[in-house]
Amino acid sequence: MHKTKILLLFLTLSIGVSGFVKAQKTNVIMLMADDLGWGDVGFNGNEKIITPHLDNMAEAGIRFTNFYAAAPLCSPTRASCLTGRAPFRQGIFAAHTGAMRHAETTIAEVLKKKGYATGFFGKWHLGWVEADKLESRGHYSPPWHHGFEEVFATKSAVPTWDPTVYPDNWSGFGKGENGKWGGSIYVHNGVPETENLDGDDSRIIMDRAIPFIEKSINEEKPFLATIWFHTPHEPVVAGPEYLAKYPGLPEEQKHLYGCITAMDEQIGRLKAFLKEKGVAENTILLFCSDNGPADPQAKAGIASAGPFRGHKHQMWEGGLRVPSVIEWPGNIEAGQTSDFTACTSDYFPTILEMLNIPVPDKVPLDGISILPVLRGKEMERTIPFAAGFLRHYRDIETYAFIDGQYKICIPDKGDEMMLFDLEADPEESNDLAQEKPELFEKLKAGLEKVKASWTLSREGYDYQW
């Protein structure tokens, strides 16, 4: 009898320890599209686009209707995802105008120290990835300098189909010799990649991400996989089978929708693999876009910001508000829709709280943990959302600041600061600056306080020399 009690006690303790270890080994996958408009996914009401796997994620997790990119363009938003900090703190004002500073603490660095395998796959855009290649703007700051062990990355954009070939339907940047793509190339752990680079670019990326995940599972290591697709950034190209899915649409829209559907297919492939390996129930999936739809497609009505005004490069809602879903089986109730004001800077503190890891307290964050929202609870945003876009040589300096239901912004180059009630006027058609002068001045003062804090960080206040 005595031995039986001891055995039962041992089993109870073992199960308790096992449960604790499992909780500590929750995996994280950060998925990001590039220039995907709020209205270019099925789960936000687009009835023409074919995105069944993303729609399934929305049904299985929580969909955010008020989720913001930290900036209305790519590089700054990416910096915010990894650090929880506004890009202006890091000197990343726009694309190709800065790179990730080595003193910044990334989610990959934090998780790596906790025993996680860390992998990055796709578009980096936070510094050059080729050590010996000298270029006019930015500097060398690859993913492996920021906590990522396994890396398959490009510096910036490539065609979304046959990424080593200059597309027939494209006449912009990246023209190489003999029909080759002359822009960014894929680098695999520091070495230029030459194999398996034909066809759908999202599939090419996933072909590297899945083996990393499988290796991590086989080695019984938790993993962080950051998968940042190029889709649907220009040059926008879809393969024949994906073009065929959209008969009757304008040719340019066929390519846009086709490459989005191809990306969605790879997300479905990833989810099926996680289920096959028995880790789907223990993996957090986060999906968003880095900004609103690209200017030319949005202006032509090819891409959509849904009901919102504006597009990429603008501080209108259409440039900042992006599609967003978070799925965490068994921890997030399925089928939720939240109108909480969340943003890409929230990823860092939220993921760490999900994993029971303390948030480093060395530097100010602009993100907050939204874990209570994911669990269906009410909460207030304690740090207002603020965004900026700066290019002095083009005379561009625009900002947005959202506190509660009210937003002030300089929407575009040459515009005056405006005030909107997003709850009553999400289309931003009624400027309230003259009608509510006290509120207007209060919000402007709030923005100036944030900008002053950003400047201190950027000039070295947060770093040890």
RADA-V216017 format. One record per pair of residues at least 6 apart in sequence whose C-alpha atoms are under 8 Angstrom apart, sorted by the first residue. I is the first residue (numbers start at 1). GAP is how many residues later the second one is. If there is no record, write none. Layout:
i->I gap->GAP
i->I gap->GAP
//
This chain:
i->23 gap->332
i->24 gap->331
i->24 gap->332
i->25 gap->196
i->25 gap->197
i->25 gap->257
i->25 gap->330
i->26 gap->196
i->26 gap->197
i->26 gap->256
i->26 gap->257
i->26 gap->258
i->26 gap->329
i->27 gap->195
i->27 gap->196
i->27 gap->197
i->27 gap->255
i->27 gap->256
i->27 gap->257
i->28 gap->195
i->28 gap->196
i->28 gap->197
i->28 gap->255
i->28 gap->256
i->28 gap->257
i->28 gap->323
i->29 gap->195
i->29 gap->196
i->29 gap->197
i->29 gap->198
i->29 gap->254
i->29 gap->255
i->29 gap->256
i->29 gap->257
i->30 gap->194
i->30 gap->195
i->30 gap->196
i->30 gap->197
i->30 gap->198
i->30 gap->255
i->30 gap->256
i->30 gap->257
i->31 gap->195
i->31 gap->196
i->31 gap->197
i->31 gap->198
i->31 gap->254
i->31 gap->255
i->31 gap->256
i->31 gap->257
i->32 gap->195
i->32 gap->196
i->32 gap->197
i->32 gap->255
i->32 gap->256
i->32 gap->257
i->32 gap->258
i->33 gap->195
i->33 gap->196
i->33 gap->197
i->33 gap->198
i->33 gap->199
i->33 gap->254
i->33 gap->255
i->33 gap->256
i->33 gap->257
i->34 gap->40
i->34 gap->194
i->34 gap->195
i->34 gap->196
i->34 gap->197
i->34 gap->198
i->34 gap->199
i->34 gap->255
i->34 gap->256
i->34 gap->257
i->35 gap->38
i->35 gap->39
i->35 gap->196
i->35 gap->197
i->35 gap->198
i->35 gap->254
i->35 gap->255
i->35 gap->256
i->35 gap->257
i->35 gap->258
i->35 gap->259
i->35 gap->277
i->36 gap->195
i->36 gap->196
i->36 gap->197
i->36 gap->253
i->36 gap->254
i->36 gap->255
i->36 gap->256
i->36 gap->257
i->36 gap->258
i->36 gap->286
i->36 gap->287
i->37 gap->252
i->37 gap->254
i->37 gap->255
i->37 gap->256
i->37 gap->266
i->37 gap->267
i->37 gap->268
i->37 gap->269
i->37 gap->281
i->37 gap->285
i->37 gap->286
i->38 gap->6
i->38 gap->254
i->38 gap->255
i->38 gap->266
i->38 gap->267
i->38 gap->268
i->38 gap->280
i->38 gap->283
i->38 gap->284
i->38 gap->285
i->39 gap->6
i->39 gap->7
i->39 gap->264
i->39 gap->265
i->39 gap->266
i->39 gap->267
i->39 gap->268
i->39 gap->284
i->40 gap->6
i->40 gap->9
i->40 gap->263
i->40 gap->264
i->40 gap->265
i->40 gap->266
i->41 gap->8
i->41 gap->9
i->41 gap->10
i->41 gap->13
i->41 gap->14
i->41 gap->282
i->42 gap->6
i->42 gap->7
i->42 gap->8
i->42 gap->9
i->42 gap->10
i->42 gap->12
i->42 gap->13
i->43 gap->11
i->43 gap->12
i->43 gap->15
i->44 gap->262
i->44 gap->279
i->49 gap->208
i->49 gap->212
i->50 gap->207
i->50 gap->211
i->51 gap->209
i->51 gap->210
i->51 gap->213
i->51 gap->214
i->52 gap->212
i->53 gap->211
i->53 gap->212
i->53 gap->214
i->53 gap->215
i->54 gap->210
i->54 gap->213
i->54 gap->214
i->57 gap->268
i->57 gap->269
i->57 gap->270
i->58 gap->267
i->58 gap->268
i->58 gap->269
i->58 gap->276
i->58 gap->277
i->58 gap->278
i->59 gap->275
i->59 gap->276
i->59 gap->277
i->60 gap->267
i->60 gap->269
i->60 gap->273
i->60 gap->274
i->60 gap->275
i->61 gap->264
i->61 gap->265
i->61 gap->266
i->61 gap->267
i->61 gap->268
i->61 gap->271
i->61 gap->272
i->61 gap->273
i->61 gap->274
i->61 gap->275
i->62 gap->263
i->62 gap->264
i->62 gap->265
i->62 gap->270
i->62 gap->271
i->62 gap->272
i->62 gap->273
i->62 gap->274
i->62 gap->275
i->62 gap->276
i->62 gap->312
i->63 gap->261
i->63 gap->262
i->63 gap->263
i->63 gap->272
i->63 gap->273
i->63 gap->274
i->63 gap->275
i->64 gap->259
i->64 gap->260
i->64 gap->261
i->64 gap->273
i->64 gap->274
i->64 gap->275
i->64 gap->276
i->64 gap->278
i->65 gap->258
i->65 gap->259
i->65 gap->272
i->65 gap->273
i->65 gap->274
i->65 gap->275
i->66 gap->255
i->66 gap->256
i->66 gap->272
i->66 gap->273
i->66 gap->274
i->66 gap->275
i->66 gap->276
i->67 gap->254
i->67 gap->255
i->67 gap->256
i->67 gap->257
i->67 gap->273
i->67 gap->274
i->67 gap->275
i->67 gap->276
i->67 gap->277
i->68 gap->223
i->68 gap->252
i->68 gap->253
i->68 gap->254
i->68 gap->273
i->68 gap->274
i->68 gap->275
i->68 gap->276
i->69 gap->8
i->69 gap->220
i->69 gap->221
i->69 gap->222
i->69 gap->251
i->69 gap->252
i->69 gap->253
i->69 gap->274
i->69 gap->275
i->70 gap->6
i->70 gap->7
i->70 gap->10
i->70 gap->16
i->70 gap->17
i->70 gap->250
i->70 gap->273
i->70 gap->274
i->70 gap->275
i->70 gap->316
i->70 gap->317
i->70 gap->318
i->71 gap->6
i->71 gap->16
i->71 gap->219
i->71 gap->220
i->71 gap->249
i->71 gap->316
i->71 gap->317
i->71 gap->318
i->72 gap->218
i->72 gap->219
i->72 gap->220
i->72 gap->239
i->72 gap->240
i->72 gap->241
i->72 gap->242
i->72 gap->243
i->72 gap->247
i->72 gap->248
i->72 gap->317
i->73 gap->21
i->73 gap->22
i->73 gap->217
i->73 gap->218
i->73 gap->219
i->73 gap->239
i->73 gap->240
i->73 gap->246
i->74 gap->20
i->74 gap->21
i->74 gap->51
i->74 gap->216
i->74 gap->217
i->75 gap->17
i->75 gap->19
i->75 gap->20
i->75 gap->21
i->75 gap->50
i->75 gap->51
i->76 gap->10
i->76 gap->11
i->76 gap->12
i->76 gap->16
i->76 gap->17
i->76 gap->18
i->76 gap->19
i->77 gap->10
i->77 gap->213
i->77 gap->214
i->77 gap->267
i->78 gap->47
i->78 gap->48
i->78 gap->212
i->79 gap->6
i->79 gap->7
i->79 gap->8
i->79 gap->13
i->79 gap->21
i->79 gap->47
i->80 gap->6
i->80 gap->7
i->80 gap->264
i->80 gap->265
i->81 gap->263
i->81 gap->264
i->81 gap->265
i->81 gap->266
i->81 gap->267
i->82 gap->24
i->82 gap->25
i->82 gap->26
i->82 gap->263
i->82 gap->265
i->82 gap->266
i->83 gap->21
i->83 gap->22
i->83 gap->23
i->83 gap->24
i->83 gap->262
i->83 gap->265
i->84 gap->260
i->84 gap->261
i->84 gap->262
i->84 gap->263
i->84 gap->264
i->84 gap->265
i->84 gap->281
i->84 gap->282
i->84 gap->283
i->84 gap->284
i->85 gap->260
i->85 gap->279
i->85 gap->280
i->85 gap->281
i->85 gap->282
i->86 gap->259
i->86 gap->279
i->86 gap->280
i->86 gap->300
i->86 gap->301
i->86 gap->368
i->87 gap->6
i->88 gap->300
i->88 gap->366
i->88 gap->367
i->88 gap->370
i->89 gap->364
i->89 gap->365
i->89 gap->366
i->89 gap->367
i->89 gap->368
i->89 gap->369
i->90 gap->10
i->90 gap->11
i->90 gap->14
i->90 gap->367
i->90 gap->368
i->91 gap->7
i->91 gap->8
i->91 gap->367
i->92 gap->6
i->92 gap->7
i->92 gap->8
i->93 gap->295
i->93 gap->296
i->93 gap->297
i->93 gap->298
i->94 gap->295
i->94 gap->296
i->94 gap->297
i->95 gap->30
i->96 gap->29
i->96 gap->30
i->96 gap->31
i->96 gap->41
i->96 gap->42
i->97 gap->40
i->97 gap->41
i->98 gap->28
i->98 gap->29
i->98 gap->39
i->98 gap->40
i->98 gap->41
i->99 gap->26
i->99 gap->27
i->99 gap->28
i->99 gap->29
i->99 gap->39
i->99 gap->40
i->99 gap->41
i->99 gap->42
i->100 gap->26
i->100 gap->27
i->100 gap->41
i->101 gap->40
i->102 gap->39
i->102 gap->43
i->102 gap->44
i->103 gap->360
i->105 gap->41
i->106 gap->40
i->106 gap->41
i->106 gap->242
i->107 gap->40
i->107 gap->241
i->108 gap->10
i->108 gap->38
i->108 gap->39
i->108 gap->40
i->108 gap->116
i->109 gap->37
i->109 gap->38
i->109 gap->39
i->110 gap->37
i->111 gap->6
i->111 gap->7
i->111 gap->113
i->112 gap->6
i->112 gap->35
i->115 gap->106
i->115 gap->107
i->116 gap->105
i->116 gap->106
i->116 gap->107
i->116 gap->108
i->117 gap->32
i->117 gap->99
i->117 gap->104
i->117 gap->105
i->117 gap->106
i->117 gap->107
i->118 gap->29
i->118 gap->30
i->118 gap->31
i->118 gap->32
i->118 gap->105
i->118 gap->106
i->118 gap->107
i->119 gap->29
i->119 gap->30
i->119 gap->31
i->119 gap->32
i->119 gap->90
i->119 gap->93
i->119 gap->104
i->119 gap->105
i->119 gap->106
i->119 gap->107
i->120 gap->23
i->120 gap->28
i->120 gap->29
i->120 gap->30
i->120 gap->31
i->120 gap->32
i->120 gap->33
i->120 gap->89
i->120 gap->105
i->120 gap->106
i->120 gap->107
i->120 gap->108
i->121 gap->30
i->121 gap->31
i->121 gap->32
i->121 gap->84
i->121 gap->85
i->121 gap->87
i->121 gap->88
i->121 gap->104
i->121 gap->105
i->121 gap->106
i->121 gap->107
i->121 gap->108
i->122 gap->30
i->122 gap->31
i->122 gap->32
i->122 gap->83
i->122 gap->105
i->122 gap->106
i->122 gap->107
i->122 gap->108
i->123 gap->30
i->123 gap->31
i->123 gap->32
i->123 gap->33
i->123 gap->34
i->123 gap->105
i->123 gap->106
i->123 gap->107
i->124 gap->18
i->124 gap->19
i->124 gap->29
i->124 gap->30
i->124 gap->31
i->124 gap->32
i->124 gap->104
i->125 gap->29
i->125 gap->30
i->125 gap->31
i->126 gap->15
i->126 gap->16
i->126 gap->29
i->127 gap->11
i->127 gap->12
i->127 gap->13
i->127 gap->14
i->127 gap->15
i->127 gap->28
i->128 gap->10
i->128 gap->11
i->128 gap->12
i->128 gap->13
i->128 gap->14
i->128 gap->27
i->129 gap->11
i->129 gap->12
i->129 gap->13
i->129 gap->14
i->129 gap->24
i->129 gap->25
i->129 gap->26
i->129 gap->58
i->129 gap->61
i->130 gap->10
i->130 gap->12
i->130 gap->57
i->130 gap->60
i->131 gap->9
i->143 gap->8
i->144 gap->6
i->144 gap->7
i->144 gap->45
i->150 gap->39
i->150 gap->62
i->151 gap->36
i->151 gap->37
i->151 gap->38
i->151 gap->39
i->152 gap->34
i->152 gap->35
i->152 gap->36
i->152 gap->37
i->152 gap->53
i->152 gap->56
i->153 gap->33
i->153 gap->34
i->153 gap->35
i->154 gap->30
i->154 gap->31
i->154 gap->32
i->154 gap->33
i->155 gap->29
i->155 gap->30
i->155 gap->31
i->156 gap->28
i->157 gap->26
i->157 gap->27
i->157 gap->73
i->157 gap->76
i->157 gap->77
i->157 gap->78
i->158 gap->6
i->158 gap->23
i->158 gap->25
i->158 gap->26
i->158 gap->27
i->158 gap->72
i->158 gap->76
i->158 gap->77
i->159 gap->6
i->159 gap->7
i->159 gap->8
i->159 gap->42
i->159 gap->71
i->159 gap->75
i->159 gap->76
i->159 gap->77
i->159 gap->78
i->160 gap->40
i->160 gap->41
i->160 gap->42
i->160 gap->70
i->160 gap->71
i->160 gap->72
i->160 gap->73
i->160 gap->74
i->160 gap->75
i->160 gap->76
i->160 gap->77
i->160 gap->78
i->160 gap->99
i->161 gap->37
i->161 gap->38
i->161 gap->39
i->161 gap->40
i->161 gap->75
i->161 gap->76
i->161 gap->77
i->161 gap->78
i->161 gap->98
i->162 gap->35
i->162 gap->36
i->162 gap->37
i->162 gap->38
i->162 gap->39
i->163 gap->18
i->163 gap->34
i->163 gap->35
i->163 gap->36
i->163 gap->38
i->164 gap->16
i->164 gap->17
i->164 gap->18
i->164 gap->21
i->164 gap->33
i->164 gap->34
i->165 gap->14
i->165 gap->15
i->165 gap->16
i->166 gap->8
i->166 gap->9
i->166 gap->10
i->166 gap->13
i->166 gap->14
i->166 gap->15
i->166 gap->16
i->167 gap->68
i->167 gap->70
i->169 gap->68
i->170 gap->65
i->172 gap->63
i->173 gap->10
i->174 gap->7
i->174 gap->8
i->174 gap->9
i->174 gap->10
i->175 gap->6
i->175 gap->7
i->175 gap->8
i->176 gap->6
i->176 gap->7
i->185 gap->7
i->185 gap->8
i->186 gap->6
i->186 gap->7
i->187 gap->6
i->196 gap->8
i->197 gap->7
i->198 gap->6
i->199 gap->40
i->200 gap->38
i->200 gap->39
i->200 gap->59
i->200 gap->62
i->201 gap->29
i->202 gap->27
i->202 gap->28
i->202 gap->29
i->202 gap->60
i->202 gap->61
i->202 gap->64
i->203 gap->59
i->203 gap->60
i->203 gap->63
i->205 gap->22
i->205 gap->24
i->206 gap->60
i->206 gap->64
i->209 gap->16
i->209 gap->18
i->210 gap->60
i->210 gap->63
i->213 gap->10
i->213 gap->12
i->216 gap->6
i->216 gap->7
i->229 gap->34
i->231 gap->28
i->231 gap->29
i->231 gap->32
i->232 gap->24
i->232 gap->27
i->232 gap->28
i->233 gap->61
i->236 gap->19
i->236 gap->20
i->236 gap->23
i->237 gap->18
i->237 gap->19
i->237 gap->21
i->237 gap->22
i->238 gap->16
i->238 gap->17
i->238 gap->18
i->238 gap->20
i->238 gap->21
i->238 gap->24
i->239 gap->16
i->239 gap->19
i->239 gap->20
i->242 gap->12
i->242 gap->13
i->242 gap->16
i->242 gap->17
i->242 gap->19
i->242 gap->20
i->243 gap->11
i->243 gap->12
i->243 gap->15
i->245 gap->13
i->246 gap->8
i->246 gap->11
i->246 gap->12
i->247 gap->7
i->252 gap->50
i->253 gap->49
i->253 gap->50
i->256 gap->46
i->256 gap->47
i->271 gap->9
i->274 gap->6
i->275 gap->6
i->280 gap->49
i->281 gap->47
i->281 gap->48
i->281 gap->49
i->282 gap->46
i->282 gap->47
i->283 gap->45
i->283 gap->46
i->284 gap->42
i->284 gap->43
i->284 gap->44
i->284 gap->45
i->285 gap->41
i->285 gap->42
i->285 gap->43
i->286 gap->38
i->286 gap->39
i->286 gap->40
i->286 gap->41
i->287 gap->36
i->287 gap->37
i->287 gap->38
i->287 gap->39
i->288 gap->34
i->288 gap->35
i->288 gap->36
i->288 gap->37
i->289 gap->33
i->289 gap->34
i->289 gap->35
i->290 gap->32
i->291 gap->21
i->291 gap->28
i->291 gap->29
i->291 gap->30
i->291 gap->31
i->292 gap->13
i->292 gap->19
i->292 gap->20
i->292 gap->26
i->292 gap->27
i->292 gap->28
i->292 gap->29
i->292 gap->30
i->293 gap->10
i->293 gap->11
i->293 gap->12
i->293 gap->18
i->293 gap->19
i->293 gap->25
i->293 gap->26
i->294 gap->9
i->294 gap->17
i->294 gap->18
i->295 gap->16
i->295 gap->17
i->295 gap->18
i->297 gap->6
i->298 gap->6
i->298 gap->7
i->298 gap->12
i->298 gap->13
i->305 gap->6
i->305 gap->13
i->305 gap->14
i->305 gap->17
i->306 gap->12
i->307 gap->120
i->308 gap->8
i->308 gap->9
i->308 gap->10
i->308 gap->118
i->308 gap->119
i->308 gap->120
i->309 gap->7
i->309 gap->8
i->309 gap->9
i->309 gap->10
i->309 gap->118
i->309 gap->119
i->310 gap->6
i->310 gap->7
i->310 gap->8
i->310 gap->9
i->311 gap->6
i->311 gap->7
i->311 gap->8
i->311 gap->9
i->312 gap->6
i->312 gap->7
i->312 gap->8
i->313 gap->6
i->313 gap->76
i->313 gap->99
i->314 gap->6
i->314 gap->84
i->314 gap->97
i->314 gap->98
i->315 gap->83
i->315 gap->84
i->315 gap->85
i->315 gap->94
i->315 gap->95
i->315 gap->96
i->315 gap->97
i->316 gap->93
i->316 gap->95
i->316 gap->96
i->316 gap->112
i->317 gap->109
i->317 gap->110
i->317 gap->111
i->331 gap->44
i->332 gap->42
i->332 gap->43
i->333 gap->41
i->333 gap->42
i->333 gap->43
i->336 gap->40
i->338 gap->35
i->340 gap->33
i->341 gap->40
i->342 gap->28
i->343 gap->24
i->343 gap->42
i->344 gap->23
i->345 gap->21
i->345 gap->22
i->345 gap->23
i->346 gap->20
i->346 gap->21
i->346 gap->22
i->346 gap->23
i->346 gap->24
i->347 gap->20
i->347 gap->22
i->348 gap->19
i->348 gap->21
i->349 gap->10
i->349 gap->18
i->349 gap->19
i->349 gap->20
i->350 gap->18
i->350 gap->19
i->350 gap->20
i->350 gap->21
i->351 gap->18
i->352 gap->6
i->352 gap->7
i->353 gap->6
i->353 gap->16
i->353 gap->18
i->354 gap->17
i->362 gap->100
i->363 gap->99
i->364 gap->98
i->366 gap->17
i->366 gap->19
i->367 gap->16
i->368 gap->13
i->368 gap->14
i->368 gap->15
i->372 gap->6
i->372 gap->7
i->373 gap->6
i->381 gap->23
i->384 gap->17
i->384 gap->18
i->384 gap->19
i->384 gap->20
i->385 gap->15
i->385 gap->16
i->385 gap->17
i->385 gap->18
i->386 gap->13
i->386 gap->14
i->386 gap->15
i->386 gap->16
i->386 gap->61
i->386 gap->64
i->387 gap->12
i->387 gap->13
i->387 gap->14
i->388 gap->9
i->388 gap->10
i->388 gap->11
i->388 gap->12
i->389 gap->7
i->389 gap->8
i->389 gap->9
i->389 gap->10
i->390 gap->6
i->390 gap->7
i->390 gap->8
i->391 gap->6
i->395 gap->18
i->396 gap->16
i->396 gap->17
i->396 gap->18
i->397 gap->16
i->398 gap->11
i->398 gap->12
i->398 gap->13
i->398 gap->14
i->398 gap->15
i->399 gap->10
i->399 gap->11
i->399 gap->12
i->400 gap->7
i->400 gap->8
i->400 gap->9
i->400 gap->10
i->400 gap->11
i->401 gap->6
i->401 gap->7
i->401 gap->8
i->401 gap->42
i->401 gap->46
i->402 gap->6
i->403 gap->40
i->405 gap->16
i->405 gap->17
i->405 gap->18
i->406 gap->13
i->406 gap->14
i->406 gap->15
i->406 gap->16
i->406 gap->17
i->407 gap->12
i->407 gap->13
i->407 gap->14
i->407 gap->15
i->407 gap->36
i->408 gap->9
i->408 gap->10
i->408 gap->11
i->408 gap->12
i->408 gap->32
i->408 gap->35
i->408 gap->36
i->409 gap->8
i->409 gap->9
i->409 gap->10
i->410 gap->6
i->410 gap->7
i->410 gap->8
i->411 gap->6
i->411 gap->7
i->418 gap->13
i->418 gap->14
i->418 gap->15
i->419 gap->12
i->419 gap->13
i->419 gap->14
i->419 gap->21
i->420 gap->8
i->420 gap->10
i->420 gap->11
i->420 gap->12
i->420 gap->13
i->421 gap->7
i->421 gap->11
i->422 gap->6
i->433 gap->7
i->456 gap->6
i->457 gap->6
//
